[in-house]
């Protein structure tokens, strides 16, 4: 499930700024999702993702939007909030989470690995 921004769901940044003046002040491209007065908090989203990860008991394929994909990899690798939100979201491959690593497998077959031990 994607992160919900509550009453901001479906609104543009302009519409949010008109209806909730100042709510996006100081927000960047990564953290504005968690500023909605009735949306999901960063901690709640990470807790939900962590619970889901802990319940996986067999090989699983998950498809998500960019923000949730960042949180899944970030929680798995034990990254900080900023590190999670700045993770790349390439459109030409997928990530395999296994053995404490998040390996990006690109269309060309090239593999790039990120490890828990490197990031924690």
C-alpha positions in Angstrom: 0.0 0.0 0.0 1.3 3.4 -0.9 1.7 6.1 1.7 -1.5 8.1 2.2 -1.4 11.9 2.4 -5.0 12.0 3.8 -7.0 15.0 2.6 -4.2 15.9 0.3 -4.7 12.8 -1.8 -5.1 13.8 -5.5 -4.2 17.4 -4.9 -1.4 19.3 -6.6 1.2 21.3 -4.6 -0.6 24.5 -5.7 -3.9 23.2 -4.4 -2.4 22.2 -1.1 -0.8 25.6 -0.8 -4.1 27.3 -1.4 -6.1 25.2 1.0 -3.4 24.7 3.6 -1.3 27.9 3.5 2.3 27.4 4.7 2.0 23.7 5.2 4.6 23.0 2.5 7.0 25.8 3.7 10.5 24.3 4.0 9.4 21.0 2.5 11.5 19.4 -0.1 10.8 16.9 -2.9 11.2 14.0 -0.4 9.4 14.9 2.9 6.3 16.8 1.8 4.3 13.6 1.9 4.5 13.5 5.6 3.2 17.0 6.3 -0.5 16.4 5.7 -2.5 17.1 8.9 -4.4 13.8 8.5 -2.0 11.7 6.4 0.4 8.9 7.4 3.5 9.9 9.3 7.0 8.8 8.3 7.3 6.7 11.5 3.9 5.1 10.9 4.8 4.3 7.2 8.1 2.8 8.3 6.5 0.8 11.0 3.9 -0.6 8.5 6.7 -1.5 6.1 8.8 -3.1 8.8 5.8 -5.2 9.9 5.2 -6.3 6.3 8.9 -7.2 5.8 9.0 -9.2 9.0 6.0 -11.3 7.9 7.5 -12.4 4.6 8.4 -16.0 4.9 8.9 -17.0 1.2 10.3 -15.5 -1.9 8.0 -12.5 -2.7 7.6 -10.1 -5.6 6.4 -6.7 -4.6 5.5 -3.8 -6.9 5.2 -0.3 -5.5 5.3 3.4 -6.2 8.6 5.2 -5.7 8.0 6.4 -2.1 7.1 3.1 -0.7 9.9 1.4 -2.7 12.3 3.8 -1.0 10.9 3.0 2.4 11.0 -0.8 1.8 14.7 -0.6 0.9 15.5 1.9 3.6 13.8 -0.1 6.4 15.4 -3.3 5.1 18.9 -1.7 5.1 18.4 0.3 8.3 18.9 3.7 6.7 18.2 7.0 8.2 15.1 9.0 7.2 17.1 11.3 4.9 19.0 8.4 3.3 15.7 6.5 2.7 14.0 9.5 1.1 16.9 10.2 -1.2 17.2 6.7 -2.6 17.0 6.5 -6.3 13.9 5.2 -8.1 15.2 4.0 -11.4 12.6 2.9 -14.0 14.8 0.4 -15.8 15.1 -2.5 -13.4 14.2 -3.9 -10.0 15.7 -4.4 -6.6 16.3 -7.8 -5.0 16.5 -7.7 -1.2 18.3 -10.7 0.1 21.1 -11.5 2.6 21.2 -8.0 4.0 21.7 -6.4 0.6 19.5 -4.5 -1.8 20.8 -5.3 -5.3 19.6 -3.3 -8.2 19.3 -5.4 -11.3 19.2 -3.2 -14.4 17.8 -4.0 -17.8 21.3 -4.7 -19.1 21.7 -7.3 -16.3 24.2 -5.2 -14.4 24.0 -5.5 -10.6 24.6 -2.7 -8.1 24.6 -3.8 -4.4 24.0 -1.8 -1.2 24.5 -3.6 2.1 23.1 -3.1 5.6 26.6 -3.1 7.0 27.7 -0.3 4.8 24.6 1.9 5.7 24.1 1.2 9.4 
